[in-house]
Amino acid sequence: MMIRLTAQKRWRSLAGWGALALAACATTTHAQQFALKDGDTVVFYGDSITAQRLYTKDVEEFVITRYPTLHVRFVNAGVPGDTTNGGYAGTMAERVRRDVAPFRPAMITVMLGMNDGGWGYGGPEIDPNFQKGYRALLDALHKAAPGAALTLICPTPYDEITHGTEFPGYSRVIEKFADDVSRMGAQLEASGDKTVLVADFHRSMTDALERAKTQFPELGPLIVPDRIHPAEIGHWIMAATLMSAWHVNPVISRLVLNATNAKVIDKDRTTATNLERSTDGLQWTQLDDALPLPLDFNNAMTPVLLKISDIAQLDQMTLRIESLDPGQYELSIDAKPVAGFSREELQRGVNLALYKTPMLDQARGIDWTEDRRATLDQARFILSAEVKESATSGVAEDKLRQAQDELAAAIRKDLDPKPHHFELRRQ
């Protein structure tokens, strides 16, 4: 959902907006322009769920694998225990001045709420205080980065769905925050012409937990093990929700072939050359414009992720082949067997992003390097936000930034999609 304010109203004091909040997650459409552009910096502002550096890393990898030519810098400013008013790493004003303003972001994401509810011990003032603090934060962010767009994120649920609770009823408090901001975000939507993107992590995670409770009752509690901090599977769901709000192109590549005359019927974000028909199938060379998400298909929770979420809809590497002879076919890429498909499956189309391919191997290698870069970013942030400043603090931060830049350059070097030889043989 894109929300706009008139020119006269642009980012004036947020008190005039009423109680600002998030609207429901935007629906991705291929026609909508991606929210980021070349050269942008994104700052992730939030609490310990952001500080886990999981959904933020997933978002980074979503962007770099889907848009390999796009140069975007990502900065994580998540602090454990943080609230709309700040926390142990500084007040909200200090946090904004130190953790946001110096990076001159083009996009700021805000994810808060889990620590604002009083853990079941607050009174009726909890909700209005959250709204007041949230408005003040948004006002401060605008003053610090007046050119930045905002992505406002509904807080993830306190999970009382898949297992018991430590703070009875706290899920309702967080749900109230999400409901409040969704309703007030709709009020903001009606008022104008300033770009604000919104993502409802609460709804997407709640839906996934409900599905898991029914379909995977033994594994469901592993999605949010401590009821607060999602595990890796949950962060992929969150990242997909954010990328939907940013209008990511769901297509990695799409290729439609005719087996009878060995012709390309249709294609998107890919090139197919050297297409030849053999006595028992087809072969061709394919060069895609992007890479699949680096999902770990050796992780037992990945099939759960695909069943309880819509992430596969945003990870489409489609191959469709018409006019094949009846039978079963084996697909190999670079002489590596990938999977077997029936003629009917190939005619309907198969999503190769969900299989172990050389393209996935390339993406997984990028994931490994990006994990190291995120670790260095965490060390830099801790040094900046939590360690008493000394004469050598600046030198240390510069060293960590330099190491991050070197890893980012290595990722860039490994990002270019490569041509692969496809071979389809009837069994």
C-alpha positions, 0 to 999 in steps of 0.5 A: 500500500502506498500512502501519500500526503499533499505537499502542504502536509508533507511531514509536518508535526505528526501530532497533526496526523492523529495516532499514526500507525501501520496499514495492512501489508501491501499486495505485490503486483508486478506492474508496481515499481520496486521501492528501492533504487540504485544508490539507496541506503536502508536503515532497519530501526527496531528492537531485539527482533530486528537486532537478530539480524535475520529478517534484515539479512533475508531482505538484503539477500532478496534484493541482491539476488532479485536485482543483481545490478542494484547497489543498495546499502543496508544498515541494521539499527536494532537494539534489544529491549528497545521501545518507541522511547528508546532503551539501554543504548540511548533515548529515542532522540539519541538513537535517531541522531546516532543510528539513523541520521549519519547514514542519510537513508532513502528508506527507514523501516520501523519495527517496534511494539513487543517491549511497549506493552508492559508484559501484562503488567501495564494499565489502560495507559499502555496503548495511548502511550505506544501511539504517542511514542510512535508518533514522536519517533516518526517525527524525529526520523523525519527531522533526521532524514527528511528525504527518507521514505518510511516502511512501517511494520506491524509488530510480530505476535507474541506467540500464544498460538503454538504453545503456552504463555509466560505472560497470559494475554500478552498476545492481545496487547500486541494484537491491539498495537497492530490493529491500532496502527492498521486503522490509523494507517488507513486514516493516513492513507486517506489524507494525501500524497507522501510515500509511506509503505507498510508491512503487516508482520503481525498478520503474516506471522499469525496466519503462518502460526495458525497453519503450522498448529494444524499442519505441523503441531510438533514443529509449530512451536519452533517457529517462535521458540520463546514466543517473542523472537522468531526463528529463521523460518519466521524471519523468512516469512517476515522478509517476504512480507516486507518485500511484498510491501516494497513491490518486489518483482516475484519473477526470477525468470520465466521461460516457455518452450515448444518442444515440437519445433524447439522454439521459445514461445515466451520469456521474462528476465531470461535468455535461451540460446542453442535450443535443440530437439533430440530424439528423447527431449530438449537441450538449451543454454539459459542465462537468467537476469536474477538468482533464486532465494538462498533457501536451505533445502537441507534444513528440515524446517524449509518444507514447513516454511513453503507449506505455511507461507506464500514465499514461493509466490515471490520466488518464481523461476518458472519453466514451462514446455508445451507439446512434449511427447507423453512420459516422464522426463528428467531435468539436468542442469550442467549435467547435474540431475535436478528432478523428474517431471511428468509431461503434464507437470512441465506443460503446466509449469514447474518452479525451479527455485524450489529445487537444488540447482546450480543457481541455488548453489550460487545464491547459497554462496552469497548467503554465506558471505552476507552472513559474515558481512552482517556479523561485522555490521553487528560488531560495528553497531555494538561498538558505536551504540554500547561501548564507551567511546575512546580515542580509538573508537573511530579507528575501530569503526573504520576498520569494521566498515572497511571489512564490510565493504570488502565483503560487499565487493566480494558479493558483487563479484559473485552476483552475476548470473551465469549461463547454464546448460539445460537438458531434458530427457524422457525416461 
